[in-house]
Amino acid sequence: MSAGVAGAGAHPITVRRVVVGLIVAIVGLATVFVPWLFFLLILIIGLTSLYELNALCEIKGQPLEYPVAVFGVAAYVILAAVGRLHTWEGALLAAVTIASFSIGMYGEQQGYFARTAYTLLAVLYIGKLLTYFVFIRSVPVVGFFWTLYVVVLIALTDIFGMLIGTLIGRHQLTKISPRKTVEGSLGALVVVTAVASLAALWLPQLRLEWWQGATVGFLTCIAAQAGDLAESALKRDAGVKDTGTMIQGHGGVLDRFDSYLFGGMAFFGTLHLLGVMQVWM
């Protein structure tokens, strides 16, 4: 959720929203200290987001093959947590694909194509993308610090996109999400890139050069905003404002963590492109 500008239908910046946001952040960051708790949190976020995504699909008239999607998302996170995803991912995708096509045959034939496609998309969009946080936390020595780093960078993307967009936003970023502004988006990009660079310069625990931190921050911020827009497009297509009401003042779980899905992938991928990840794995 980033680059927003206040307006009708937007979530206002209230004390309750700030407090709830801080509680969610504190709980999330606390679990990073204990890997299995963090992996459990990732699994809970994944299954809850899947539930909300299924609700969007129901609004569209074609719900997921839900048991298959639950299996796929859970399997992705669990296999990543035990270090076996690289070995079994091919078999997992094959199983999810075959199960989606097979089980779909026993429902209504109208919408068979959509149900199967939605199910496969849901498993990859939520299950696959969340595994990058598991991979980051599992990196020896630096995984703990990198996990805190990426979570903070994505959180700052959301926070400064909203604040700058609310204060000075004038130009609409995209019709997909009318309240997001160019000013909010660029402002978040500048702040996050600067913070990422300074953190790499001042915190030796990250084992990054300042320019590597700047690159990671820049690309992670762009991806986080893209993730937010992608989820906004799903909601716009379904004609809803939020995916749920579970997090007071923030909408649903998928609303709160949409930017993390793309952001974590970009963070992990950028470290690979820079040759940093290979040093520690």
N, C-alpha and C positions, 0 to 999 in steps of 0.2 A: 504494500500500500504506500505509494509515494507520489511525489510531484503533484500534490493536490492543491486545490484552491477552495476555500470555503464557499458554500452555497447551499441552496435548498436541496435536501435529500442527502447531503454529505454528513459524515460523522463529525459533530462539533468537538472542538478541543475543550473538554470539561475536566473537572477534578476527578470525577469517577473514571473517565477514560484513561487519564494519566496514571492514576493509582492502579487500575487493573493492568495497564500496560507494564508498569514497573514490577508488579507481582509476577506476571507471566515471564518477564525477562529474568528476574532473580531466580525463580524456580528453574527455568531453562538453563541458565549459566551454572547454577549449583550442581546440576546433574553431570556437567562436563567433568567434574572432579572424579566421578565414579563411572568408568566406562559402561558397565552393564546397565546402570541407571539411565545413562544418556541414550544407549541403544533402545532401551525400553520406551523412553520418551519419544524417540523417532518412530518406533512402531505404533505407539498410541496416536501420534500426529498423523501418521500414514493412514491408519484405519478410520480415524475420525474424518479426515479429509475425503477419503473414499466414500464414506457414508453421505457426505454433503454433495459430492460430485454425482453420486447416484440419484440424489434428489433432483439435481439439475437435469439429468437425463430423463427422469420421470416427467418433469415439466415439458420436456421436448417430445414426450410420448413414447420413448423407447428406453426403459431402464436397463442397467447393466445386467449381464449374467452375474449377479452379485456374489454368490459363493465362489465362483471362479476368480473374480477380481480380488476378493478377500484373500484367497489362497495365494494368488500371485503377488500381491503387495506384501503380505506377511512373509512369504518365502524369500522375496528379494532382500528384505531387511535382515531376516534371521541368517540367511546364507552369507550375507556381507559381514554380519557381526561375528560369525564363527570362522571367517576367512575362507569360505568355500564357494563364493559366488563365481569367481573366475572359472572354476572347474565345472560348475553345474548350471551356469546361466543359459547355455544353449539348450540343455534338456528342459529347464524351467520354461523358457519361451515356447518351446515345442509343445510342452504339456498344456500351457495356458491357451495356446492357439487351437490345439486339437479339442480341448475341453469346451472352449467358447463356441466353436463351430458345431460340435456334437450335441451339447446340451441345448443350444439354440434351436435345434431341429424339433425339440419336443414342445416348444412354445408356439405362439401364433406365427404363421409364416410371414404375415405382414410385418415388416420391420426387422426381419431376420438379419439382413445386411447391417443395419444400423446398430442393433444390439451387440453383434459380434465385434464390429469396429470400435464401438464405445468401450467395450470391455478391454480390448487389447490396448487402446489408448490410455485408459485409466491405470492399468498396471504399469505401463511405461512412464506415464506422466507423474504418477505419485510414487510407486514402488521403486522404479529404477532411479529417479532423480534424488530421492531421499538417501539412497545408499552412498552418495558421495560424502555425506556428513559422517557416515560410519567409516568410510575409507580414511577421511581426514583425521578423525579421532584415533584411528588404529595405527597411524604412522608412529614408529618408535621415536622416543625422545622429544620430538617437537610437536607431535599430534595434539597434545593438550593445549599448547599455546596457539597453534594454528586454528584449532576449533574455536577458541575464544575470539581470536582475530577475525575469522570470517563471520561469526555471529554478530560481532560489534559492527563490522563494516556494512553488513546488510541492514542492521537495525538503524544505523546512521543514515543510510540511503532513504529508508522510510521516513525517519524523523525530519531530516532536513529538507527532503522533497516536499513534505507536508507544510513545514513551517515557512520555508522560502516561498512556496507557491501561494500560501495563504496571505503572506505579507506583501509580496510584490508581483505575484503572478498576474499576467495580463493576456498572454497569448496561449491559446489552446494548443496542447501538444498533439492530440489525436481525437478524432470523433469517437473512437472506441471507448474512451473514458473522458468525457467532456470537461471534467473538473481538474484534470491534470494539465499543468502548464509547462511551457518551454523553460520559463524562469526557474520553476521548481526543479525540473529535471536537470538543467545545467548547474544550478546551485548545488544540488546534492552531489553531482559528479565532481565538482571542484572540491567540496568539503571532504568527501570520502577519499579522493585521490590524495589530498594533502595529509589527511590523518593517517592513511595507510603508509605513506612515505615516511612521515615523522615517526610512526610506531616502529617501522623497520630500522630506522636510524638510531632510535633511542633504546630499543628493547632487543638486546643480543639474543634473548631466548628464541626469537623468531628465526634466527639464522638467515636473514635476508638482507641484501643490500638495499639502499634507499630507493634506487630505480626499480628494483624488483618489486618492492612494496608498492610503489606508485603504479606499476603495470598491473599488479594484482588488484589493487583498489579500483583502478579505472575500469577494468574489464568486469570485475565482480559487480560494480555499481550499475554498469550498463545492463548486464544480464539480470540483475535483481529487478530493475525497472521493466525489462522485457517480460519477466515472469509475472509481474503485477498486471501488465497490460494484457497478457495472454489470458489470465484468469478473468480480467474484466470483460474480455471478448466473449468468454464462455457465459458469463452472467448476462451480458447484453443480448446474446443469442437466445437465452432462456427467458429473458424479460424480467429478471429479478435484480434487486439492489445488493443483497448479500447472500452468501451461500448458507448462512445459518445465524443463530443468535447465541451460540455457546459462550463466546467471550464478550462480556458486557462492554458496549461502546466500540467494539471492533468488528462486530459481525460474527462470522463463523470461523472455524479453525483454518479452513482453506483461505479465507480472506486474510487472516493474520500471517500465514506462512507462505503465501503464493510467491513472494519475491525470493524466499529461501530456496525454492525448488530449482530455479534457474541459477541463482547466485552461487549455491554450493557447487554445482556442476562447473560453472565458470572459474571459480576459485581453484578447484582441483585441477581442471584442465590447464589453466594458466601456469600453475606451478610445474606441471609436466612440460609445457612448451618452453619454460625457462630453464629446464633441466634440474630444477631444485628437488622435485619429488623423487626422482630416481636415486638421488644421493642417500635418502633415508629409508627407502623401501627395499 
